[in-house]
Amino acid sequence: MSDLKKYAIDVILTEADAVRAMADKLDENFNKAVDAILNCKGRVIVAGMGKSGLIGKKITATFNSTGISSFFLHPAEAMHGDLGLIRDDDIMLLISKSGRLGEMEMLIAAVRRQGLQIIALCGNIDSELYQRADIPIDCSVEREACPNNLVPTSSSTAALVMGDALAVALLHARNFSKEEFAQFHPGGTLGSRLLKKVSEFHHTNSEIPLVKSDASMKEMILEMTSKRLGCVVTTEADGKLGGIFTDGDLRRIAENSENFYNLKASDVMIKNPKAVDANSFLDVALQLLEKHSITQLPTVDKNGKLLGIIHLHDILRSKLV
């Protein structure tokens, strides 16, 4: 078989060009669509036939996962009883490549009777759907990625991307936080990281590798070895975190110091080290560890009092990353 990668490359580049071209087509209707959804007191009802319907189901899932109540309504099923799902305070999002109404004709008439606004992601700006929608959004593409310019490829990708654009714009408009996202994804890895607290993973009490500020190098090494967290810490008289000395610091000093064994904790401790509030979400600790390329963090209360140590390995063992 000949190398078919060239066809894959053509598909990828054609669809990428189609998506890039959409940025130039955005107009005030996009802002109107975002505002309409923001002001909607009910649900976003998404509808479409064929491939557009499949794209609509994904957009529905994205809306729901980001706190926008939504459901997919099949236009044909709507005519056989599912119109009962629609409420007067809902809003309709229709998706179509051709813009021909077909099975959506009666659906549009029904939602008009209930006074719903209609947003349309439409691949044909000269179509009836584009003209009849309250808020039409241009999702047209120059050509499909298939050689006969028939199979919905670029057009379905364009509709999907526009749905994502709406969802993300709505996130910004609502100041949707990571913690709110986690509320809708408690069973996923990301959701767990955003809901779990540092206090559920840190080492406390006798597990803390704690030394006095005048501890000798030998005492620090023994404490670091026995607690197996790759560091030792000190505290001030009031219990606040004083400093930290890691196994990395130990190696650097051992290589460069002539009076290694005469050093005290106060001589080598990193003062005011990075720390994390024990009541923070686990993701906060993970971001600090990654940002500063470190493997352990002291955990403190809101007043800076030392409560424990969290190690990167504790997070890795949890399988939340």
N, C-alpha and C positions, 0 to 999 in steps of 0.2 A: 504493500500500500504506500502510495506517495505521501510525503510529509503534508499533513493537513493543518499544521500550525498556522500557515499563512491565512487560512480561512478564519481561524479563531482570532488572529490578530486584526483582521479586517472588521470582524464583528465588534471587538472591543473598542477599536478606534472610532468606528462609525457611531456606536452608542455614546462614547465619551464626547464626541463632537456634538451630538444631539443634545446632550445634557448641558454642555458649555453654552450652546446657543440659547438655551432657555433663559439664562441670566439676562440677556439683552432684551427679552420679551416681557419681563416683569413690568407691570404698571401699577397704577393706583388700585386696581381691582384686587391685587394680592393683599394690600393693607385692609381693604374693605372686607375681604374674606376672613382675615384674622380677627378684625373687630366684631364681625357678625358672630363668629364662634365664641369669642370672649363674652359677648353680651347674651348669648343663648342661655336660657334658663333650663332647657331640657337637654336632650341628647343630640349628637351628630349622627344622623342616619346616612350611611354610605350605601350607594347602589351602583350597579354596573352589570353588564352582560358579558359572558365569555371571559376573555383574558382581562378585560377591564374589571370584571367582578372579582377575579382572583387578586388583582392589585388592590381593589377596594377592601378586601378582607385583611390584607397586610396593613393598609392605612388604618383600618379600624383597630387592629391590634396595637399599633403604635400609639394612637390616641388614648386607648384605654390604659396602656402602660405608663402614660405620662399624665394621668388624671383627668383626661377629657372623656367623659362618658359617651360611648359610641357603640353602635351595632350595625352589622351588615344586613341589608334587606334585598333579597333577590326580586327584581322587578316582576317576574312571572308569578312567584309565590305571593307577592303582595296582592295580586289580583284574585287570589284564591283564599283570602282570609287574613293574611299577614298585615293588611292595612290597619288592623286593629292594634298593632304595636305602636302606631304613630300618635303622638300627642301634639296638642296645639303649640306647645312651647319648644318643640324640636326644630332642627334645621336640617336641610337635605343637601348632601354632597353627591352629585352625579358624576360618573366617570365614563367617557366614551371616546374612542378613537375617531370614528366617522362623524359623530354628532347626529346621525340619523336616529329618530326617536324609536320607531318600532315598538318593542314591548314596553318601552318607558313612556309612551304617549299617555296611557291611562294612569300610570303612576304620577306623572307630572300633574295631570288634571286633578287627581285625588289630593295631592299635597297642596295644590293651589286652593282647593276648596277649604282646606284647614288653615290657610293663611301662612304656610311655611315659606321661608326664604329658600331659594335654590342657588347653591354654588355649583358650578360645572367645571371640571377639569376636562377640557375638550381638545381633541387633536385636529379639529377642522373649524377654523374661525368663520367660515362661510356657511356653516351648518345651521339647521333650525334650532338645535339644542343651544348653541352658542348665543343665538339671538334671543332665545326665550328665557335664558337663565337670568336671575337677578344679578349675580356676580360671576361672569364668565372668566375663566383663566386660560390663557393660550398655552396649550401643551403640544402644539404642532411640531413635527419634525420634518426635516428635508427628505429623508428616505429611511426606510426600514433597513435593518442589517442583513436581511435575507436577500439572496441574489435576484429574486423576482419582485422585490419590494412589496411583498404581500404579508408575510407572517409578522404579527405584532411583536416587534423586538425593541427597536429604538423607541417606538411610541409607548409601549408598556413601561419601559424604563423611565421615560420622561414623566409619565403620570405618577409612578412610584416616587421619583425624586421630588416632584412637586408636593406630594403628600407629606414627605419627610420635611420639606421646607416649611410647610404650614405647621407641622407639629413642633419643629424647633423654634419657629417664630413665636408660637404660643407659649413655649417654655420660657422664653425671654420675657414675654409680655406679662407672664404670671409670676416671674421670679421663682420658678420651680426648682427646688433644692435637691441635692443628692439624697438627703434624708427622706424627702417626700417620695422620690423615685423608689427608694428601698421599701417603702410601705407597700408598694404594689408588686414588689419582687422578693418577698421574704424567703422564698424557697431557692432562689438562685445564689450563686457565689457572690456576685456583686452586692445583692441585697443583704446577705449575711454580713459582709464586711462593713456595710453602712449601718447596720443595726446592732452589731456586737460592740460591746464596750471594751476598752483597754483593760479595765479592771477584771474582766473575765479571763485574761490571759497572763497578767503580770505575776512575777514572783514577789512574795511579800514576807514580812517577818524574818524568820531565821534563814530564809532562802536568799535574802539580800546580802551581797558581798560587801559588807560594811566594815570600814576601818577608821581608826582615829586619825586626825590630821597629822599627828606626830609618829604614826606607824612607820616602821622601818621597811626597807625594800623587801627584806625577807618575809616580813609579816604580810605585806601586800601580795606577794607572789603566792604564799600559802593560802591566803583567803581567796584569791582569784582561782587557784587550782581546785580548791575544795568546793566552791559554789558553782563552778563550771558555766559561768555566764560571760567569761571573757573580759571581765572588768571588775574594778572595786570602786566604791563611792565613799564620800565622806559627808557628814552633815555639820551644820552649825549648832551652836548651843540650843537654839530654839527648835531644832529638828528640821530646819529647812535644808534643802540640798546645797552642799558646799562645792563639791567637785567630783570629777570622774577620772579614772586612770584605766586605760584599756590595754589589752594584750598587744595591740598595734603600737601603742605608746611605749610599752615595755621593750619591744624589739628595737625600736628606734633609739631608745636611750641606752640599751645594752651595747649597741654598735658604736655609739658616739661618746659615751661617758667614761672617764678614767676612774672616777670615784663612785661607780655604780652602787655598790653595797652600802655606801655612806649616805645615800639620799633618803629623805623622808617623804611621806605622802604630800606634805605641804609644798615640797620642792618641785614635784612633778605633776600634781593634779591640774587638770584643766578646769579653771574657775568658770562659773556660770555656764555650765554645759547645756546642750540641747536637752530638753525634757518635754514630756507630754502629760497633760491633765489625765488622770486615771479615769475620769468620767467621760473622756472623749470617745468618739466612735473609733473602732479599730482602723478604719481607713485613714484617719488623721495620722496615727502612728506610722502606718505603712508609708504614707507620703513623706513624712519626715525622714524615715530611714533611707528611702530611695533618694530623696533630694540631697542629703548630706553624705551619702555613701557610707553609712555606719550600720552596725549590726545590733546595737543595744541602745535602749533609751531609759533613763530614769523616769519613773512615773511619780507625779506629785499631785497634791490637792490644790484647790484654788488659791491657797495662801503660799504655795511653794514648798510645803512640807513633804519630805520624801516618803513615799508609800511603797515603792517597789521598783522592779526592773522588768522591762519587756524586751525579749530578744527576737530577732528576725526569725530564728528557727522555731519559736513558739507559734508564730503566724503561719509559717510554712507547714508545720505539722498539723495545723487546723484545716489545711487544704482549702483555705479561703482565698488563695492567690494562685 
